[in-house]
Amino acid sequence: MTKTQLRNWMTSLMLGAAAIGGLAMTADSAQANAPIAKTASPGWYRMQLGDFEITALNDGTAALPMEKLLTGSTPAKIDAALAKAYLKPGFETSVNAFLINTGSKLVLIDTGAGTLFGPTLNKLVTNLKASGYQPEQVDEICITHMHNDHVGGLVANGKLVFPNATVHAHKADADFWLSADNLAKAPDAMKDFFKGAQGMLNPYVTAGKTKWFDAEADIVPGVHAIPAVGHTPGHTIYVVTSKDQKLVLWGDLMHVGAVQFPDPSVTIQFDSDSKKAAAERKKDFADAAKSGYFVGVAHLPFPGIGQLRTDGAGYRFFPANFGSNGGVVTNAGGAAPAKK
């Protein structure tokens, strides 16, 4: 990334951070008059993929001003797309992670925001335990990219949350976000983005529990990393396959289904390279619709798992169907299957 690209990206991120801060104050004011709601059930959602068990884990939701953060469109078009989906500005955005039980390994894709992104998040470990697993059981952690809402669950109170896990990520993201020089040069408004990544990843680096890749890589049999750069310098998607079934975990390949499924060209201010991000999204949307495999998305409404079909010039997302007999099982209780 050139100095000019870095400066432009930082400016976009600063604008986004300012917008998030402004909305948080609005949300706090509105919450004072909101009706009292009972606590929601544990946020986990389970499905079978061949011989693998997939558990979607919700870290919580955040009210982000997506109508202000989205780029490559117009406010009128964005508002119209949101209204068509019965969404209003300031709607809550899910932060999802995914646990894969291959029978011999437990692989976690992303770790949520922890305490780095506001008080409505940091629920991943609670929901992991509710689903029948313990953090100590996780063997491998695959990071899609090192933004705070994807790595914030790695460390808590100065200790490794997943002490027996190895963290995998793209070397380009590690080189960028874990650089002391980049932290020193970053504008004050952006330093926390670097501090968050470094505070979460460096303890695993020090403990010898990290592995960086710079090309496609097998994490464990059935879980494969494919670089999909654009959102960040090392953004990565993960392909999960078992028997003849496939699930591709997209990370931040997209953010707002109501806007980006009908128009994949719409980008977001947090993209390090919006042109590359849009091109990657168009390619992966087309492939998912053509092949019909499942996708799992970090910021679609929980659990964020479904399939795509073409719909005119864009796409339509179909959430995975609920089923209690070998299909999707949500919050059904009982012990999770042991690793074989």
Secondary structure, DSSP 4 states (H G I P E B T S, - for coil): --HHHHHHHHHHHHHHHHHHHHHHHHHHHHHTTSPP-PPPPP-EEEEEETTEEEEEEEEEEEE--HHHHEESS-HHHHHHHHHHTT--TT-EEEEEEEEEE-SS-EEEE----TTSS-TT---HHHHHHHTT--GGG--EEE-S--SHHHHTTSEETTEESSTTPEEEEEHHHHHHHT-HHHHHHS-GGGHHHHHHHHHHHHHHHHTT-EEEESS-EEEETTEEEEE-TTSSTT-EEEEEEETTEEEEEEETS-S-HHHHTT-TT-EETT-SSHHHHHHHHHHHHHHHHHH--EEEETTSSTT-EEEEEEETTEEEEEEPPB-SSSSEEES--SPPPPP-
